[in-house]
Amino acid sequence: MNIDSAQLRELQLAIADRIYLQVQNWNLYLGDAGLSEALAIECQAHFNDEANVAAQKALEGVEVVLGKGKTKLPLSNLVSSDQFFELEEILAPYCR
């Protein structure tokens, strides 16, 4: 399923406001971290899957660069299971 640019922007904003990565006791929202657009685009690539599969594939497909490139981790390593389910809920209307 393809969505238009306005729908992609809407998805990006939902991700930016609701999904965060966790580092120690800090919650860094993906909009503030500059990762919401990359995750929205990655999610769109998996709309033909069920929401839980699309969320997992998208989180694994976005790399987070740490320490000026010394370390790269998939976003899936930095979000809690609660955040995974939140993303799944966001994606449900878009997925098959």
Biotite code that builds the C-alpha atoms (Angstrom):
import biotite.structure as struc

atoms = struc.array([
    struc.Atom([0.000, 0.000, 0.000], chain_id="A", res_id=1, res_name="MET", atom_name="CA", element="C"),
    struc.Atom([1.291, 3.425, -0.925], chain_id="A", res_id=2, res_name="ASN", atom_name="CA", element="C"),
    struc.Atom([0.228, 6.598, 0.788], chain_id="A", res_id=3, res_name="ILE", atom_name="CA", element="C"),
    struc.Atom([0.456, 10.160, -0.423], chain_id="A", res_id=4, res_name="ASP", atom_name="CA", element="C"),
    struc.Atom([2.857, 12.716, 1.020], chain_id="A", res_id=5, res_name="SER", atom_name="CA", element="C"),
    struc.Atom([0.226, 14.209, 3.348], chain_id="A", res_id=6, res_name="ALA", atom_name="CA", element="C"),
    struc.Atom([-0.530, 10.776, 4.835], chain_id="A", res_id=7, res_name="GLN", atom_name="CA", element="C"),
    struc.Atom([3.186, 10.060, 5.187], chain_id="A", res_id=8, res_name="LEU", atom_name="CA", element="C"),
    struc.Atom([3.612, 13.360, 7.025], chain_id="A", res_id=9, res_name="ARG", atom_name="CA", element="C"),
    struc.Atom([0.676, 12.445, 9.289], chain_id="A", res_id=10, res_name="GLU", atom_name="CA", element="C"),
    struc.Atom([2.320, 9.097, 10.049], chain_id="A", res_id=11, res_name="LEU", atom_name="CA", element="C"),
    struc.Atom([5.633, 10.833, 10.722], chain_id="A", res_id=12, res_name="GLN", atom_name="CA", element="C"),
    struc.Atom([3.991, 13.246, 13.171], chain_id="A", res_id=13, res_name="LEU", atom_name="CA", element="C"),
    struc.Atom([2.244, 10.412, 15.013], chain_id="A", res_id=14, res_name="ALA", atom_name="CA", element="C"),
    struc.Atom([5.566, 8.600, 15.338], chain_id="A", res_id=15, res_name="ILE", atom_name="CA", element="C"),
    struc.Atom([7.354, 11.802, 16.389], chain_id="A", res_id=16, res_name="ALA", atom_name="CA", element="C"),
    struc.Atom([4.873, 12.488, 19.181], chain_id="A", res_id=17, res_name="ASP", atom_name="CA", element="C"),
    struc.Atom([4.241, 8.979, 20.495], chain_id="A", res_id=18, res_name="ARG", atom_name="CA", element="C"),
    struc.Atom([7.360, 6.846, 20.009], chain_id="A", res_id=19, res_name="ILE", atom_name="CA", element="C"),
    struc.Atom([10.543, 7.310, 21.989], chain_id="A", res_id=20, res_name="TYR", atom_name="CA", element="C"),
    struc.Atom([13.802, 5.524, 22.516], chain_id="A", res_id=21, res_name="LEU", atom_name="CA", element="C"),
    struc.Atom([15.007, 4.818, 26.011], chain_id="A", res_id=22, res_name="GLN", atom_name="CA", element="C"),
    struc.Atom([18.524, 5.523, 27.243], chain_id="A", res_id=23, res_name="VAL", atom_name="CA", element="C"),
    struc.Atom([18.982, 5.029, 30.966], chain_id="A", res_id=24, res_name="GLN", atom_name="CA", element="C"),
    struc.Atom([16.147, 7.022, 32.547], chain_id="A", res_id=25, res_name="ASN", atom_name="CA", element="C"),
    struc.Atom([15.679, 9.286, 29.537], chain_id="A", res_id=26, res_name="TRP", atom_name="CA", element="C"),
    struc.Atom([12.868, 9.080, 27.008], chain_id="A", res_id=27, res_name="ASN", atom_name="CA", element="C"),
    struc.Atom([13.946, 10.711, 23.757], chain_id="A", res_id=28, res_name="LEU", atom_name="CA", element="C"),
    struc.Atom([11.026, 11.124, 21.363], chain_id="A", res_id=29, res_name="TYR", atom_name="CA", element="C"),
    struc.Atom([11.845, 10.213, 17.789], chain_id="A", res_id=30, res_name="LEU", atom_name="CA", element="C"),
    struc.Atom([10.788, 13.638, 16.562], chain_id="A", res_id=31, res_name="GLY", atom_name="CA", element="C"),
    struc.Atom([13.378, 15.251, 18.812], chain_id="A", res_id=32, res_name="ASP", atom_name="CA", element="C"),
    struc.Atom([15.986, 12.648, 17.836], chain_id="A", res_id=33, res_name="ALA", atom_name="CA", element="C"),
    struc.Atom([15.427, 13.262, 14.115], chain_id="A", res_id=34, res_name="GLY", atom_name="CA", element="C"),
    struc.Atom([14.354, 9.666, 13.508], chain_id="A", res_id=35, res_name="LEU", atom_name="CA", element="C"),
    struc.Atom([10.613, 9.953, 12.896], chain_id="A", res_id=36, res_name="SER", atom_name="CA", element="C"),
    struc.Atom([10.877, 10.554, 9.151], chain_id="A", res_id=37, res_name="GLU", atom_name="CA", element="C"),
    struc.Atom([13.218, 7.603, 8.616], chain_id="A", res_id=38, res_name="ALA", atom_name="CA", element="C"),
    struc.Atom([10.939, 5.334, 10.628], chain_id="A", res_id=39, res_name="LEU", atom_name="CA", element="C"),
    struc.Atom([7.803, 6.524, 8.787], chain_id="A", res_id=40, res_name="ALA", atom_name="CA", element="C"),
    struc.Atom([9.437, 5.817, 5.421], chain_id="A", res_id=41, res_name="ILE", atom_name="CA", element="C"),
    struc.Atom([10.625, 2.413, 6.621], chain_id="A", res_id=42, res_name="GLU", atom_name="CA", element="C"),
    struc.Atom([7.150, 1.614, 7.946], chain_id="A", res_id=43, res_name="CYS", atom_name="CA", element="C"),
    struc.Atom([5.588, 2.505, 4.599], chain_id="A", res_id=44, res_name="GLN", atom_name="CA", element="C"),
    struc.Atom([7.795, -0.105, 2.918], chain_id="A", res_id=45, res_name="ALA", atom_name="CA", element="C"),
    struc.Atom([6.118, -2.783, 5.049], chain_id="A", res_id=46, res_name="HIS", atom_name="CA", element="C"),
    struc.Atom([2.426, -1.830, 4.801], chain_id="A", res_id=47, res_name="PHE", atom_name="CA", element="C"),
    struc.Atom([1.693, -5.090, 2.967], chain_id="A", res_id=48, res_name="ASN", atom_name="CA", element="C"),
    struc.Atom([2.536, -6.962, 6.175], chain_id="A", res_id=49, res_name="ASP", atom_name="CA", element="C"),
    struc.Atom([0.452, -7.154, 9.318], chain_id="A", res_id=50, res_name="GLU", atom_name="CA", element="C"),
    struc.Atom([1.024, -4.279, 11.754], chain_id="A", res_id=51, res_name="ALA", atom_name="CA", element="C"),
    struc.Atom([3.161, -6.271, 14.193], chain_id="A", res_id=52, res_name="ASN", atom_name="CA", element="C"),
    struc.Atom([5.419, -7.537, 11.397], chain_id="A", res_id=53, res_name="VAL", atom_name="CA", element="C"),
    struc.Atom([5.634, -4.105, 9.791], chain_id="A", res_id=54, res_name="ALA", atom_name="CA", element="C"),
    struc.Atom([6.571, -2.517, 13.133], chain_id="A", res_id=55, res_name="ALA", atom_name="CA", element="C"),
    struc.Atom([9.295, -5.084, 13.794], chain_id="A", res_id=56, res_name="GLN", atom_name="CA", element="C"),
    struc.Atom([10.785, -4.867, 10.296], chain_id="A", res_id=57, res_name="LYS", atom_name="CA", element="C"),
    struc.Atom([10.712, -1.061, 10.353], chain_id="A", res_id=58, res_name="ALA", atom_name="CA", element="C"),
    struc.Atom([12.365, -0.818, 13.781], chain_id="A", res_id=59, res_name="LEU", atom_name="CA", element="C"),
    struc.Atom([15.068, -3.220, 12.646], chain_id="A", res_id=60, res_name="GLU", atom_name="CA", element="C"),
    struc.Atom([15.543, -1.305, 9.391], chain_id="A", res_id=61, res_name="GLY", atom_name="CA", element="C"),
    struc.Atom([16.339, 2.070, 10.948], chain_id="A", res_id=62, res_name="VAL", atom_name="CA", element="C"),
    struc.Atom([19.860, 2.443, 12.294], chain_id="A", res_id=63, res_name="GLU", atom_name="CA", element="C"),
    struc.Atom([20.665, 4.825, 15.110], chain_id="A", res_id=64, res_name="VAL", atom_name="CA", element="C"),
    struc.Atom([24.156, 6.284, 14.946], chain_id="A", res_id=65, res_name="VAL", atom_name="CA", element="C"),
    struc.Atom([25.872, 6.775, 18.295], chain_id="A", res_id=66, res_name="LEU", atom_name="CA", element="C"),
    struc.Atom([29.179, 8.433, 19.107], chain_id="A", res_id=67, res_name="GLY", atom_name="CA", element="C"),
    struc.Atom([29.607, 10.107, 15.711], chain_id="A", res_id=68, res_name="LYS", atom_name="CA", element="C"),
    struc.Atom([29.382, 6.792, 13.928], chain_id="A", res_id=69, res_name="GLY", atom_name="CA", element="C"),
    struc.Atom([31.463, 4.670, 16.290], chain_id="A", res_id=70, res_name="LYS", atom_name="CA", element="C"),
    struc.Atom([28.403, 2.525, 16.991], chain_id="A", res_id=71, res_name="THR", atom_name="CA", element="C"),
    struc.Atom([25.247, 1.833, 15.025], chain_id="A", res_id=72, res_name="LYS", atom_name="CA", element="C"),
    struc.Atom([22.275, 0.036, 16.527], chain_id="A", res_id=73, res_name="LEU", atom_name="CA", element="C"),
    struc.Atom([18.934, -0.880, 15.042], chain_id="A", res_id=74, res_name="PRO", atom_name="CA", element="C"),
    struc.Atom([16.156, 1.210, 16.535], chain_id="A", res_id=75, res_name="LEU", atom_name="CA", element="C"),
    struc.Atom([14.572, -2.048, 17.726], chain_id="A", res_id=76, res_name="SER", atom_name="CA", element="C"),
    struc.Atom([17.354, -2.294, 20.352], chain_id="A", res_id=77, res_name="ASN", atom_name="CA", element="C"),
    struc.Atom([16.434, 1.082, 21.843], chain_id="A", res_id=78, res_name="LEU", atom_name="CA", element="C"),
    struc.Atom([12.651, 0.938, 22.180], chain_id="A", res_id=79, res_name="VAL", atom_name="CA", element="C"),
    struc.Atom([10.735, -0.880, 24.887], chain_id="A", res_id=80, res_name="SER", atom_name="CA", element="C"),
    struc.Atom([8.089, -3.486, 24.203], chain_id="A", res_id=81, res_name="SER", atom_name="CA", element="C"),
    struc.Atom([5.485, -0.879, 25.212], chain_id="A", res_id=82, res_name="ASP", atom_name="CA", element="C"),
    struc.Atom([6.783, 1.398, 22.457], chain_id="A", res_id=83, res_name="GLN", atom_name="CA", element="C"),
    struc.Atom([6.732, -1.493, 19.997], chain_id="A", res_id=84, res_name="PHE", atom_name="CA", element="C"),
    struc.Atom([3.034, -2.015, 20.739], chain_id="A", res_id=85, res_name="PHE", atom_name="CA", element="C"),
    struc.Atom([2.429, 1.731, 20.425], chain_id="A", res_id=86, res_name="GLU", atom_name="CA", element="C"),
    struc.Atom([3.999, 1.683, 16.951], chain_id="A", res_id=87, res_name="LEU", atom_name="CA", element="C"),
    struc.Atom([1.948, -1.369, 16.065], chain_id="A", res_id=88, res_name="GLU", atom_name="CA", element="C"),
    struc.Atom([-1.194, 0.569, 17.046], chain_id="A", res_id=89, res_name="GLU", atom_name="CA", element="C"),
    struc.Atom([-0.133, 3.540, 14.910], chain_id="A", res_id=90, res_name="ILE", atom_name="CA", element="C"),
    struc.Atom([0.456, 1.263, 11.907], chain_id="A", res_id=91, res_name="LEU", atom_name="CA", element="C"),
    struc.Atom([-2.725, -0.806, 12.190], chain_id="A", res_id=92, res_name="ALA", atom_name="CA", element="C"),
    struc.Atom([-4.870, 1.464, 9.962], chain_id="A", res_id=93, res_name="PRO", atom_name="CA", element="C"),
    struc.Atom([-2.211, 1.412, 7.224], chain_id="A", res_id=94, res_name="TYR", atom_name="CA", element="C"),
    struc.Atom([-1.437, -2.301, 7.151], chain_id="A", res_id=95, res_name="CYS", atom_name="CA", element="C"),
    struc.Atom([-3.410, -5.075, 5.522], chain_id="A", res_id=96, res_name="ARG", atom_name="CA", element="C"),
])
